[in-house]
Amino acid sequence: MIQPLQKAHDAGLPVITVDTYIGDGDYVNGPVKFRCPFIASDNELGGKIACQALADAVGDKGSSISRM
């Protein structure tokens, strides 16, 4: 995907990635030499929020399980 995204960037189109990167992710020394901002989610925080929502939905009741 580097070449088509490079062409888009060179044509003046904004290029942005979401929850992924292009090349090896090293935008300083890697194969991607153009500015490529990205949006990334925090999967650990998302898991904690989902877990809390489930606990709230069952009234913080139920049997406990061992934590990893």
Buried (B, 14 or more C-beta within 10 A) or exposed (E): EBEEBBEEBEEEEEBEBEEEBBBEEEBEEEEBEEEBEBEEEEEEEEEEEEEEEEEEEEEEEEEEEEEE
